[in-house]
Amino acid sequence: MELTYDREGPYLDRVRLGDLDLLRRVGVEVRDHRWMTVPGRVLHVSGSRLEVWHSSGEVDFAWHGTVTATEDSLRFSIEGRAGRDFERARIGLCLLHPGHLAGTAVEVNGAPAGEFPRRISPRRIFTGIRTMRYLDSGVEVRISLSGETFETEDHRNWTDPGYKTYGTPLDRPWPVLLRRGDRVHQTLHLTVTGHPLPT
């Protein structure tokens, strides 16, 4: 049984172990100073490497990502650069967790941190994330994130069927000025132990 994913445009979709969806999507989110999403356009793909450009009237941000996958781990590393001065609300990795995790207990940074809520939560679920660990259908899932401070919210508030972990906490002052040439480097490392329980 292998850890696999699909690639759809600039995103990694359905990161899964066998038929078990571990992450619905992994991508890079770019929000301008008004919190408007600036979509990314794929410029080039070569094997496990892709180059993506986010451009609007004000935003100019390009990044390259490298994906390394084995049967029990996936690493997604991005290196981005501002092409001009602009103000941003958020730039960075975004993970969409599946809704079937409702009620699952989670450790954050090695300590118990509660669970993915069963009922829709209006508040942030987990904050200050560097690592997450939980059991998903008998599989131990470990997520390590670097390059930013991450937190998790209940994305069912926006009719999405799951939860979202993202960089740049909402309580940070914004917008943030990026200067031309400023760089952003972030990494996701997902590892799994065990096999999914039979359904």
C-alpha positions as CSV (number, residue, x, y, z in Angstrom):
1,M,0.0,0.0,0.0
2,E,1.5,3.3,-1.1
3,L,1.0,7.0,-0.2
4,T,-0.2,8.6,-3.4
5,Y,-1.8,11.9,-4.6
6,D,-3.3,13.5,-7.7
7,R,-2.1,16.8,-9.1
8,E,-4.7,19.2,-10.3
9,G,-3.2,22.5,-11.6
10,P,-1.0,23.9,-8.7
11,Y,-2.6,21.6,-6.1
12,L,-1.9,18.1,-4.7
13,D,-5.4,16.5,-4.5
14,R,-6.5,13.4,-2.6
15,V,-3.3,12.6,-0.7
16,R,-4.2,9.1,0.3
17,L,-3.0,5.7,1.6
18,G,-4.8,3.1,-0.4
19,D,-8.4,4.3,-0.5
20,L,-8.1,6.3,2.7
21,D,-8.1,10.1,2.0
22,L,-5.6,11.7,4.4
23,L,-5.7,15.2,3.0
24,R,-8.3,16.5,0.5
25,R,-5.9,19.1,-0.9
26,V,-2.6,20.7,-0.4
27,G,-1.8,24.0,-2.0
28,V,-0.3,27.5,-1.7
29,E,-2.8,30.3,-0.8
30,V,-2.1,33.9,-1.8
31,R,-4.4,36.6,-0.4
32,D,-3.9,40.2,-1.2
33,H,-4.3,43.0,1.3
34,R,-8.1,42.9,0.9
35,W,-8.2,39.1,1.6
36,M,-9.0,38.4,-2.0
37,T,-7.5,35.1,-3.4
38,V,-5.0,35.5,-6.2
39,P,-5.1,32.3,-8.2
40,G,-1.9,30.6,-9.3
41,R,-1.1,29.7,-12.9
42,V,1.2,26.7,-13.5
43,L,4.1,27.8,-15.6
44,H,6.1,24.6,-15.8
45,V,5.9,21.0,-14.5
46,S,8.9,18.6,-14.6
47,G,8.5,15.3,-12.7
48,S,8.0,16.2,-9.1
49,R,8.7,19.9,-9.5
50,L,6.3,22.6,-10.5
51,E,6.5,26.4,-11.0
52,V,3.5,28.6,-10.3
53,W,2.9,32.3,-10.6
54,H,0.3,34.4,-8.8
55,S,-0.4,37.8,-10.4
56,S,-3.0,40.5,-10.1
57,G,-3.0,44.3,-10.5
58,E,-0.9,44.5,-7.3
59,V,0.4,41.0,-6.4
60,D,3.4,39.4,-8.1
61,F,4.5,36.2,-6.4
62,A,6.1,33.1,-8.0
63,W,7.1,29.9,-6.3
64,H,8.5,26.5,-7.2
65,G,7.5,23.4,-5.3
66,T,9.1,20.0,-5.0
67,V,7.2,16.9,-4.0
68,T,8.9,13.8,-2.6
69,A,6.7,10.8,-1.9
70,T,7.5,7.3,-0.6
71,E,5.2,4.5,0.5
72,D,4.9,6.1,4.0
73,S,5.8,9.8,3.7
74,L,5.2,12.9,1.5
75,R,7.2,16.1,1.6
76,F,6.0,19.2,-0.2
77,S,8.5,22.1,-0.1
78,I,7.9,25.5,-1.6
79,E,10.3,28.4,-2.3
80,G,8.7,31.7,-3.4
81,R,9.8,35.2,-4.3
82,A,8.0,38.5,-4.5
83,G,8.4,40.0,-8.0
84,R,7.5,43.5,-6.8
85,D,6.6,45.4,-3.6
86,F,3.0,44.5,-2.5
87,E,0.9,44.0,0.6
88,R,-0.5,40.6,1.5
89,A,-2.8,39.2,4.1
90,R,-1.6,35.6,3.7
91,I,0.9,33.6,1.6
92,G,1.6,30.0,2.3
93,L,0.7,26.4,2.6
94,C,-2.9,25.4,3.0
95,L,-4.1,21.9,4.0
96,L,-7.7,20.7,3.6
97,H,-8.5,17.8,6.0
98,P,-11.4,15.5,5.3
99,G,-14.7,15.8,7.2
100,H,-14.5,12.1,8.4
101,L,-12.0,13.3,11.0
102,A,-14.8,14.8,13.1
103,G,-14.4,13.6,16.7
104,T,-10.8,12.6,16.2
105,A,-8.4,13.4,19.0
106,V,-5.3,15.5,18.0
107,E,-1.9,16.2,19.5
108,V,-0.4,19.5,18.6
109,N,3.4,20.0,19.2
110,G,3.4,16.8,21.2
111,A,0.5,17.7,23.6
112,P,-3.2,16.8,23.6
113,A,-5.1,19.7,21.9
114,G,-8.7,18.5,21.7
115,E,-10.3,17.1,18.6
116,F,-11.6,17.9,15.2
117,P,-15.1,19.1,16.3
118,R,-18.2,17.1,15.5
119,R,-20.4,20.3,15.5
120,I,-19.4,23.2,13.4
121,S,-17.1,25.5,15.4
122,P,-17.0,29.2,14.9
123,R,-13.6,29.4,16.6
124,R,-10.1,28.4,15.6
125,I,-9.6,24.7,16.5
126,F,-5.8,24.5,16.9
127,T,-3.2,27.2,17.1
128,G,0.6,27.6,17.1
129,I,1.0,24.4,15.1
130,R,4.4,23.0,14.3
131,T,3.3,19.3,14.4
132,M,0.0,17.4,14.5
133,R,-0.6,13.8,15.3
134,Y,-3.8,11.7,15.2
135,L,-5.2,8.4,14.2
136,D,-7.3,8.1,11.0
137,S,-9.0,4.7,10.5
138,G,-6.2,2.9,12.3
139,V,-3.4,4.9,10.6
140,E,-1.1,7.1,12.7
141,V,-0.8,10.4,10.8
142,R,2.0,12.9,11.6
143,I,2.2,16.3,10.0
144,S,5.2,18.6,10.4
145,L,5.0,22.2,9.1
146,S,7.8,24.8,9.0
147,G,8.4,28.3,7.7
148,E,5.4,29.9,9.3
149,T,3.0,29.6,12.3
150,F,0.0,27.5,11.4
151,E,-3.5,27.1,12.8
152,T,-6.7,25.1,12.0
153,E,-10.2,26.3,11.5
154,D,-13.5,24.6,10.8
155,H,-14.0,25.2,7.1
156,R,-17.6,23.9,7.3
157,N,-18.4,27.5,8.3
158,W,-17.9,28.3,4.5
159,T,-19.8,25.2,3.3
160,D,-16.5,23.2,2.7
161,P,-16.8,19.6,3.9
162,G,-13.9,19.6,6.3
163,Y,-11.2,21.5,8.2
164,K,-8.4,23.8,7.0
165,T,-4.8,24.3,8.3
166,Y,-3.1,27.4,7.0
167,G,-0.2,29.7,7.7
168,T,-0.3,33.3,9.1
169,P,-2.6,33.3,12.1
170,L,-5.7,35.4,11.9
171,D,-4.7,37.4,15.0
172,R,-1.5,38.7,13.3
173,P,-1.5,42.3,12.2
174,W,-2.2,42.7,8.5
175,P,-1.6,43.6,5.7
176,V,2.1,42.8,5.6
177,L,4.4,44.5,3.1
178,L,6.5,42.2,1.0
179,R,9.5,43.9,-0.8
180,R,10.6,42.9,-4.2
181,G,13.0,39.9,-3.8
182,D,11.6,38.8,-0.4
183,R,11.4,35.1,-0.1
184,V,9.0,32.6,1.4
185,H,10.1,29.1,2.2
186,Q,7.7,26.5,3.8
187,T,7.6,22.8,4.1
188,L,5.0,20.1,4.8
189,H,6.2,16.7,5.9
190,L,3.4,14.0,6.2
191,T,4.3,10.5,7.5
192,V,2.0,7.6,8.2
193,T,2.3,4.4,10.2
194,G,0.1,1.4,9.8
195,H,-2.6,0.4,7.4
196,P,-6.3,1.5,7.2
197,L,-8.8,-0.6,9.0
198,P,-11.1,-2.7,6.8
199,T,-14.4,-1.1,6.0
